[in-house]
Amino acid sequence: STAADEETTEADSYEPLATVRERDIVSSDEFDYETLDGGVIITKYKGSDTAVEIPAEIGGAPVKEIGFYAFEANKDVTSVALPESVETVAEGAFIDCAALTEINLPAGLKKIESGAFAGCTSMAEITIPAEVQSIQEGAFSGCNALTIMTVLSQELKYQNWGLEELPNLVIYAPENSAAAEWASALGKYAIY
């Protein structure tokens, strides 16, 4: 057995790793994307617009995810409009997008993965929709301009998103919510 075999198979087995799958990336002028389980994942933004509008559908399938490092270190994008169909902002999706000042997070968003907005040094304000169930570690690390975060969820738990390092941040959350509790513990809470 070679090292390559070991990396692509489960331990003590000939079964492929659960994380290994065929990817069928389609390329257009603006985006690279793939369709998986009936939904589209934007895998790379290739356009030159400063204001980017992600389409609600591509090829008749709803856009469900902004993929792994899709906009990484894009220095030109200042705003992104996400369609209501997006449920996941994947790991590092907008990492180091230093010019990004504005993004809407759609009401149906469920998950923001690790480092999704880390290093977005121009973003001053963001609203976390009520349906978001998890935000992973470091999602907002280094967002030094972030001064207002509104958390609409009653239940959302804090998991080291990188907020403690942001000195001017105020977190608005519903009274008696989980967010009110953790934002108070961080010394950043205000009732909205």
ZIBELUR-V31493 format. One record per residue. N is the residue number from 1. PSI is psi in whole degrees, 0 to 359 (none if undefined). Layout:
# ZIBELUR-V31493
N;PSI  N;PSI
This chain:
# ZIBELUR-V31493
1;134  2;168  3;321  4;320  5;318  6;326  7;337  8;4  9;151  10;151  11;138  12;39  13;164  14;5  15;138  16;149  17;145  18;332  19;349  20;125  21;156  22;137  23;134  24;86  25;129  26;140  27;135  28;182  29;320  30;324  31;151  32;142  33;164  34;153  35;128  36;129  37;42  38;2  39;157  40;138  41;120  42;117  43;340  44;134  45;127  46;358  47;181  48;9  49;149  50;329  51;112  52;130  53;114  54;128  55;152  56;330  57;149  58;125  59;30  60;356  61;142  62;142  63;115  64;338  65;142  66;113  67;174  68;111  69;32  70;325  71;12  72;126  73;28  74;117  75;354  76;328  77;124  78;332  79;148  80;129  81;114  82;140  83;162  84;342  85;343  86;126  87;339  88;134  89;110  90;172  91;127  92;15  93;318  94;20  95;135  96;29  97;81  98;335  99;350  100;117  101;337  102;131  103;137  104;133  105;118  106;154  107;328  108;3  109;134  110;331  111;136  112;117  113;174  114;132  115;15  116;320  117;13  118;135  119;12  120;82  121;355  122;352  123;119  124;337  125;143  126;145  127;127  128;115  129;158  130;331  131;349  132;124  133;334  134;143  135;124  136;169  137;137  138;13  139;328  140;20  141;136  142;11  143;68  144;337  145;351  146;114  147;338  148;123  149;125  150;122  151;114  152;345  153;143  154;333  155;343  156;125  157;152  158;128  159;64  160;53  161;351  162;12  163;332  164;337  165;2  166;99  167;332  168;9  169;134  170;131  171;120  172;131  173;159  174;143  175;142  176;19  177;166  178;320  179;322  180;321  181;308  182;327  183;323  184;317  185;328  186;352  187;28  188;16  189;141  190;142  191;138  192;none
